[in-house]
């Protein structure tokens, strides 16, 4: 009896073929619907990003000037990079810009976020005003700041003379001050975007932690160091990675403000690639420089991930 009952129960659990076919059709339909949503975005990514990147890596091993045949030359372009003085200057300038821009932007944007995270009258207006430069045309920003930095008639130098500085910097006409001037403008433009990210992070910090710190007698600085910064670690990591990649790829602001000058004082890697590719038609050589920049970003990002993982333990 037990054996017969078990066999009947097993037979009852076996789905009929028609039901299995309906389930298969439903699964196929759901899969096709899912792919229909994914496919347009993937086609755009493949056409505009994936395929050009693959072609870029191939072109970095060739000698091609867009008009003739791409001749395979192996690692000759990369060997040439190491001996190119302009490439070394662009690399040093990129690192110099990043070393100034990353910490300065983090400090200013975090300070703004801490200030505008309080309940102030008109706080929404000030948040919008701080974010507005980020969405402003880069050409308009460059033109306005070029006028502000004018050595003879600019308001910045006029203010410096007014407070007693007789020989103010030449800013964009000086090889020593051109890059700091670009960093100032870039920080002013980017601070609003990263302020929003820090604001989002600050609003996830539990209020109870601040209350407990106050009960323990912690002052504002101790609360910031022992409560705010540890809770902001994920946001700080994301901001640092994004700032690092953006600093390594800086191009548009420098192109419009200084065009790499005076001399090569503000020549960066992205502009070096642009000049070699689109001005001198050395697309193979420019591709090699772009690959070098790509691996620089990858290596720095991996190091940041490893450091953040170690610091989180």
N, C-alpha and C positions, 0 to 999 in steps of 0.2 A: 504493500500500500504506500509506504513512504517513497519507494523508488518511482512508482507511477505518478504520485503527486508532484515529486520534484521534476520529473520529465515534463509534466503538463505545465508547471510553473515556468520552466525554461523556455518551453515553446511559446508561452504567452508573452515572454519578454522580447522575443525576436520580432523586430518591426517588419511589416510587409514590404515588398519591393516598391510599391507605389509611394509609401511614406518615406522610404530612404531616398527615392528619386526627388521627392518634393524638398527634402532637407538639403540635398546636394544642389538643387537649383537655387534654393534660398541662399545657401552659402556662396555660390558663384555670383548671384545677383549682388549680395552685400560686398563681395570683393570688387566687382566691377564698379559699383557706386563709389567705393573708397578710392579706387584708382582714378575715377573720373574727377575727383576733387584734387588728388595729388598731382595728376599728370600735367595740367597747365603750368603749375609752379615748377615742376621738375623740368619740363621742356624749356621754360625760360632760364632756369639755373644752368641746364646743360648747354644751351645755345650761347648764353651771354657770359658764363663763368667757367664751367667745367672744360668745355672744348677749347676756349682761348687759353686756359692755363696749361692744358696738355700741349697745345701748339707752342706756347711760350717756352716750355721746357725743351721741346725739340729744337726750336729756333736758337736757343742759347748755345747749341753745339754746331751752329752753321754760320756761314758768312753770307749774309743776304741783305741786299739794299732795296728790296721790294720790286725792282725792275727786272733783275736777272734771276738765274737759278740759285737756289739755296744750296751751297756747297758745304758738305759735312767736313768740319775741321776739328772735331773732338773738343778737348779742353783748352784750345788755344785762346778762346775769349776769356776764360776765367784766369788763365795765366797772364793775359794782357792786363786784366783788372789790377792785379797785384803791383804791376809796374806803372800804372797810370797815376800820375800826381793829382790830377783833377778828381779821380775817384777817391783817393785818400783824403783830400780836402773835404769832399762832400761827405764822406763817412765821419770824419772828425766833427764837422759842422752839425751833422744829424745827431750825433751823440751829445754835443754841446747843447743843442736846442732841447733835446729830451731831458737832459740833466737839469735844465732850468725850468722847463715848462711843466713837467710832471709834478714835482713837489709844490711848486708855486700854485698850480691850479687846484691841487688837492687841498692845500691850506686855505685858499681864498674861498673855494666852493663849500668846504666844510664849515668855515666861519659864517658864511652867509646862511647856510642851512640851520646852524645852531641859533642864529639871530632870528630868522624868519620862521622857526618852529615854535616861537612863543606866540601868545595871544596878544597881538598888537593891533591897533586900529589901522585899517588899510593894508593889512598884511598881504591880501590877495593881489593888490596893485603892485606892491614891491616885489613879490614873487614873479609876476608877469614882466615887470620892468627888468629884472635881473635875467630872465630867460630870453627876452626879446632880441639881444644881440646875436644869439645862436641861430635865429631864423632870418636874420638880416642878410641881404646880398653881400657876398664877400668883396665884390668890386666897390660897393658903396662904403664898406668899412675901410678898405684900403685907401680910398681917395680921401676920406675924412681924416684918418689918422696920419696920412702923409702931410696934410695941411697942418695938423696939430704938432707934428714933429719937425716942421720947417725950421732950420737953424736960425734964420734971420727974423722971420715974422711969425713963427708959430707961437700959439698961446702958452705952450709948455715952457719953452725957453724964456718967454717974457715973464712968466711967473718966477722962474728960477733967478732971473736977473733982479726981479723986484725984491726977492728975499736975500739978495746979497751975493749970489753966485755970478761972478763977472764973466767967466768963460764956460758957459753951459755946453753940454755935449752936442756934437754935430748930428747925433742920432743916425738917421738913414744914410747920411753922407760920410759917416765915419766907419772905418773897418772894425773899430773896437766896440762901438755902440749899436751897430746895425742889428746884430742878432738879439741883444737884450731888448731893443725896441720891438722887434717882431714877437718876442716872447711876451712882452707886455700886452700887445694887441691880441695875440692868440689866447692868452689867459683871460682877458676881458671878454672875448667872444665865447669861450667854452665854459666859463664858470657857471652860467645859468643852467646849462644842461646837467652838469654834475651836481649842482646844488639840488636839483629835483631828485636825483638818485639818492643823495644823502638825506634829503627830507623824507623820502619813502622809508629809508632805513631807520631814521630816528623815530618815526611814528610806530615802529614795531617794538621799540624798547619798552619793556613793562614798567609802568609807573611805580609798581611796588618796590622795584630795585632802588629807585631814587629815594623813596620814602624810608626804606631800610637804611640807606647810606646816611640820610639826614639824622635819623635816630642815633646812628653810631657816631655822629659828630663830624662827618666828612664835609669839607667845604666844597665850593663849586669846582675847583680844579681837581680835587680828589674824586669827585663824582664823575667828572669827565674822563679821567684816566682809568678809573677802576670799574666804571659802569658803561659809559657811552662808547668808548673805543672798543672794548671787547665785544659788545653787542653789535657794533658796526663792522666787525671783521669781514663777514661775507660781502657787504656792500663795498668796503674799502678794497677788497681783493678784486672785485669786478671793475671798479673805477680805475684801479691801477693798471689792470690788463688793457682796458679800453684806451686809457690815456697813453700807454706805452706804444700800442699799435698805431694809434692816431699820430703820435709824435714822430714815429719812424716814417710815416707816410706823408708828412706835411708837404704840401705842394702849392695849393691854390693861393694861400695868403702870401707866401714868399714870392710867387710868380708875379702877382699884381703889385705888391709893395716895393720889392727891391729887384726882382728878376735875377736874383743870385748875387747882386752887387752890394756895396761897391767892390769891384774886382771879383773875388770869389768868396767874400766874407760871409755870405748867407747862402751859398750854393749847397743844396742838400741832395740826398740820393735820388729822391723822386724827380727833381729837376734835372739832375745829371742824366737820368734815364730818358727823360723827355727830350733833352737836347740831342743826345746820341741817336735816338730813334726818329724823331719827327723833324729835327732841324738838320741833322747830318746824314740821315737815312742809313744809319748803321744799325739795322734792326736786330741782327744777330748779337752784336756787342751789347746793345741796350737790353736785350732779353737776358743775357748773362748777368748784367747788373741787377735786373729785376729779380732773377732767381736768387742772387746773393742777398738782396733785401728781404725776400720771402723767407729764406732760412734764418736770417737774423731775427725776424719777428717770431718765427716758430721756436727758436732756441730760447729767446728771452721769455716767451710765454710759458714754455715748459719749466724753466727755472722758477718762474713765479708760482706755478702750480705746485711744484715740489716744496718751495719755501712755505707756501700757505698750508700745505698738508702737514708739514713738520711743525709749524707754529700752532696748528689747531689741536695737536695731541697734548 
